[in-house]
């Protein structure tokens, strides 16, 4: 499928035009809007990609869906289950496509791994370990930085957590033997930063156990924002 960027919305028209100039080659056919509502109202826009800060994802996605636009929302798609369920319900109500933008799922290497697992040649996976650590230099960052500010959804889990979690989803939850059953247990722990209280190091273990899966699947994942 071929797509074309037809409009960009930002806090100001100037910011939108700056993005067009820097990231889309200055294409003069692309409209620059100073509000997101103008993008949602544009009849030439069929689908919207939302790349705003975490805290704006729910309201932005909801407005896009209610405007009848297919919506791709950057991770984390929402802050909690209730918000996600609301967006799913609204997307069904308005008959539009809605998805979290998790690019890992579509990378060629990942697709190859999925084919190998689904083919059964290596047998069933039993344990999956996934870890993502990143040195943000948090001791040098302002407390207003998105990775430290709780009002912006700061911390390791929301910013980095989807990346190791997706491996548990791809290899265990979606494995045919699991029969699309949710984790039978989840255990997690977190270490918080002293400066703002957001999580600096979070780890979680998901177990998938049902009568048809012997031994059970287990995924151990962790995310860290190192000082």
N, C-alpha and C positions, 0 to 999 in steps of 0.2 A: 504494500500500500504506500502511495506517495502522499506526503503531507507538505504543506507550505505554511510558514508563519505569516499570518495576515495582520496581527495586531499585538502590541505589547502594552501592558498596563503597569504603572508604578505609582509611587507617592506623588510624583509630579510629572508633567509632560517632558520636562528636561531630562529627568532620570530615565524615563522610558526611551527617549531618543538616544541617550548615552549608551544604553544597553544595545539598542539596535545598531549603533555605529561600531561598538566594540565587539559585539558577539555575533552579529548577523550581517557583517560586511556593509552596513550602511544602506541596505536595500530600501530605496525610496518608496516602494509600493507598500511597505509595512506601516501601519498607522500607529502613532505614539499617543497613548492616553494617560492622563494624569490621575485617573481613578480606575479601580477594578470594575466598577459598575458599568463603565463605558465599554469595557471588553465584553462583559456578559450580554450587553444590549446589542452588540454589533451583529447584524444579520449575516455577515461574511464569516463569522467565527462558528465553527462546528464543534470544536473540542478545545478545552482549556487545560493548560498545564499550570499547576500551582506550586510555586517555589518560594513562597513567603516564609517568614519565621514560624517555628513550630506552633506558637500560640495562636496564630491566625489561620491555621489549616482548616479547622472545623467551620468557622464562619465563612471563609472564602469558598470552600468546597460546597457548602450548603447553598450559598448564593448562586454559584455556577450551576449546580444541579437544578435548582428551582427556576433558573433562566432557560432550562432545556438544553444545556450544553453537556456533551460527554466530558468527563472530568478525570484527569490524571493528577493525583496529589502526591507531593513529595513525602518521603518518610520523615518522622513517624506520622502516619496518616491522621491520627487523632491522639489526644492525651489519655483517653480511657475508652472502655468498652461501650459505655452508653452513647458517647459521641459517634463512634463507628457504627453502631447499630442504627442510629438516627440517620446517618448518611446513606447507609445501605437501603433503609426503608424509603428514603426520599428518592433515591435513584430508581428504585422499582416503580414508585408512584409516578415519576415523570418519564419513565421509560428511556433512561439514558445509561450509558456505560460509565462505570465508576471503578477506579482501581488505584491502589497505592503504587507509587513509582519506585519499585525495587529493581534496579537495573541488573543486579547480580543474577537474577533469575534468567535473564535473556542473553548472558554472555556465552559465546561459543563453547568454551571449556565446560561451563556448567551444563549446557545442553548435552554435551558428550557424556558427562558423568551420569546424567539422568538416563541416557540411553543404555549405558552399561548396567546401571542398577536395575532398570526396568526389564532388561534382557535376561537377568538372572544368572548370567555366566559366572559371577563371583559369589553367588549365594546371597543370603540376606545380610544387610549391615546389622551390627549388634551395638556398637558404641561409636558415637561421633563426637569428636572434640573440636570445638571452634573457639578461637580467641582473637580479639582485635584490640590492640593497644596503640595509643597515639600520644606523643609528647607534645602537648599544647603549651608547655611552659607556663602552667597555670599560676605559678608563684609570681609571674611578671605581668599577668593579665589584669585589666581593670575588672572590678566586680560587676560592671555593666556589660562585659563581654558575653556573647550568647552562650558560651560553654559554661560560664559561672553563674549567670543571672537566673534565678529560679523563675522569675516572671517571663523569661524567654524560653522556658523549657530546658534550662541548662543541665549539665551532668552527662555522665557516660551512657546511661541506659537509653535515653530517648535519642541522643545524637548518634551513637555508635551501635547500640544494642541490636537494631534490626539486621545488621550485617552477619553476626554469628548466628542469630536466631534463624535466619532464612535457610541455613544449612540443615538445621533440625527439621524444618518444614519440608524441604525438598527431599531429603534422604530418608526420613523416618515417618513423619506424618503422612506424606503423600505416597509412601510405599504401599503397594497393593496388599501386602500382608496385614497392614494396620487397619485397613477397611475404613479410612477416614475418621477414626476415633480420636478424640482429643487426648491430651496427656493424662495418664492415670494419676500422676503426682508431679508437683513442681516445688522445688526447694531453691531458695535464693538467699543471698546475703549481699550487703553493700557497705562500703566504707565512704563516709562523707568528708567533704572538704571542710576545713576549719573556717574558711573565710565566708562562705555563703550557705553552707549546708547542703549543696547539691552533691549527688553521688560522684565519687572519684573513681571507684573501683566496684563493679557489680558483677557477680557471678550467679548463674542459675543452672539447675539440672532438671531436665525434663525426662520423665519415664513414660514409655508407651507400652502398656501391658494389657493384653486381652487373651482369651483362651486360644486364639489361633496363632498367637505370636509367642513361640518358645525357643530360646530365651527372650525376655522382653527387650525392646529397644531402649537405649539410653543416650541422651545427648547432653554433653557438658559444655557450657558456653560461658564466656566471660568477656567483659568490656572494661577498658581502663583508660582514663585520661591522666597520664603520668605527670607529676610535677617536674 
